Every structure is written in C-alpha cells, then in structure tokens.
Amino acid sequence: MVHYRRNRLPGGTFFFTVVLRDHAATLLVDHVEPLRAAFRHVRRQRPFVIDAMVVLPDHLHAIWTLPPGDADYAGRWRAIKSRFTRTLAGLGIALPKNARGEYALWQPRFWEHTIRNETDLTRHVDYIHYNPVKHGHVTTVAHWPYSSFHRYVRAGLYPPDWSGCLQEHAGIGNE
C-alpha cells in the first residue's frame, strides 16, 4: 500500500484539489448551497481561513490557512466531504455506492501543496481563479459565480476584467 506523505505544518497555508469520483458529475455546482453549508458547519467547529477557492462541477480548488498550532486539514476535508455527502443523500439524491454499500461520491484522497512564500501563494490564487476558463466553463474569469475571484475584486486585489494567463499556471494542481 502506498503511504502518502503529508506536510503537517501547524498554522500553515495549503493549496488543495478535491475531486468527485465521477468526472462527468456536476453535483458540486448543482448543489453548491449544501456544499457551502458543509464548509460553514466545519469552520464553526474547526476554524480555518479560506484564502481562495473555486468550485467546478466535479472538483474544487482551495487555499486554506490553519490556526496556529493546528495541522489537521485532512480531518477538516473528511468532515466537509462527509457532511456534503450525507446532506445530498438526505435530500434523496442518488449517489454512487461502493461494494460495501458506502457512499462513493468523492475520490478517497486529495491533492495538497504547502504554500511556501508570497510568490507561490499568488501563483496558486491566480490558478484557482483562472480554472473555470481553463476547463472551458466560461470565457472570462468574472463570469464564473463559484469563485473567490469576486471577493478579490471587491477588495481591490484584482481588476474586474482580470483574465490571468494559462501559460503562467502550467504545472499547478493535479487534476
């Protein structure tokens, strides 16, 4: 069995890619409100900062900063994924199950990268915000509603017509 090495940096900032098993699924955007509720619930119980995020139909990217002394991002992801899955099941949405009868909505793992410095953070934030264009969901970043891009524009960190550049983001993420 492969043993994944995670960087357990208390108070660290991390980039994540979390993916549904079915790459043709659209559950994340079709049910974005229960997904947001799952994040709110977990953040109330186990705080963390969402520095940037984008939700696409079958996957999401996020940058989180954990509280000082806390390195358990895996537990937070487990709780978010579980709560979202149980909420959808409770709404009567048909979800895939594995051979043991357990829900198999998500890929079992996620991709994580420790943010090393401001340049690394900027590159990953730009990657997150450009991702809907990269995947062909929209032609301009501002047209994708499920993105922290709009928060960045309101804060004056991006101009409203920012579009990024795909070549600048090559090699970021593991989709």
N, C-alpha and C positions, 0 to 999 in steps of 0.2 A: 504494500500500500504506500502511496506517495504521502509524504509528510510535508505539508505546506509550511513555509517559514513566514510568519507574520512579524512585522516590526511592531513591537509593543512599546510605543513611546508615550508615556503619560503626558497628557496635555498637548499631544501632537496634532498636526493638521494633516489630513489624509484625503486623497482622491480615490473614489470608488466607482466601479462599474458593476451593476447588479442587473441580472438578465433573467427573463422568463425562459422556461424550457422550450416553449413553442415560439419560434422566431416569427411566425406569422400572426401571432396573437396581438390584439390591440387593447387588452384588458387594462393596462396602466392608464391610458388616456380615456378609455371608455368609462372608467370608474376612478377618475382622479380624486374625487372628493373623499371616498373611503381611504385612498392612499394618503391623502393629506391628513385625514383624521388619525390614521395609524402613526404617522410621524408626530403629530401633536401629542398624542397619548404617550408615546415612548419618551418624547422630550420632556414632558412634565415629570415623569418618573425618573428618568436618567438623562439629565440635561446635556446638550451639546449644541454647538453653533453650526448652522448650515451656512457656509460661506458662499456657495454657489451650487446650483442644481438645475438639471433639465430632466423632464420626464418625456420619454418617447413611447410609442405603442408597446414595444416588447422589452425595453430596458431603460435604465436611468443611470445618470452620472451625478455624482455629488462630491462636494468637498466639505468635510466637517472638521471642526476644531473641538477637541475634547477638553473637559475641565482639567485643571492641574491635578496631578496625582491619579488620573483615570486613563486607562489604556484600552478599555473594553468596547471597542467598536463592533466586534463580532457579536457580542450579546445584544447590542442595540439593533443590528441588522436582523438577527434572528427574531427579535421581538416585533420589529416592523413587518417583516415578511409574514410572520405567523398571524399577527393581528389583521393584516390586509386579507390574507387567505381566508381566515375564519369569518371575516365580515362578508366577503363575497359569497362564501358557502351559505351563510345565514340569510343572504338575500335570494337564495335559490339559484344562483348562477352555477351552471355545470362546470366543474373543474376537473382536470385530469387527476387520476389516482395511480399510484404505483402498484406493484404486485401484492404489497401488504395492505392495500386499501387506504394508504395515507395520501393526502393531497400532494401532488407533484407539480405545483404551479411554477415554482422557481427552480432555476439551476441551483444545485446544492451549495455552491461556493460563490464567491465574488472576487473581483479583482481589486487589489488595493495597492496604492503607491503612497509612500510618505513624501509629503511636500518638504523640499529641502531648503528653499530660500524664496525670496520675493519673485525672482525671475521664474522659478519653477511654478509658483502659485499663479502668476499672471498667465503663463502658457496654458496651464490646466483650466483656469477660469475661461480663457478665450476658447479653448477646445470645447468645453461644456456648452458655451453659448452658441458656437457655430454648428454643433452637432445636428440639429434639425435640418440645416441646409445640406450638410454632408450626406445625410441619409435621404435627401430628396423630398422631405415633408413640406418644405416651404422654400421660396427663392430668396427671402431675406430673413435675417435673424429676428427682426422685430415682429414678424407675422406668427411666430410660434408662441402660443399662450402659456405653455407649461415650462417656464424658464425663469430663472432669477435674473435674466438679462433685463427685464423691465424694472426690477428693483435697482439694478446698477445704473440704468438710465435716469431714474428718479433721483438717485444720489449724485448724479453728475459724473459718474465714473466712465460712462460710455456715451457717445453721441447717439441720438435715436436712429441714425442711419448707419451705424457700425455694421460691418459685414464680415470682418475677420478675413483670414486667408487660409484656405485649406492646406497649402504647402507648409505653412508655419506650424501646423498641428500634426504633421506626419509622425507616426510613432507613438503618439499619446493614446492611452486607452488600450483595451484588449478585448475588442468586440469580435 
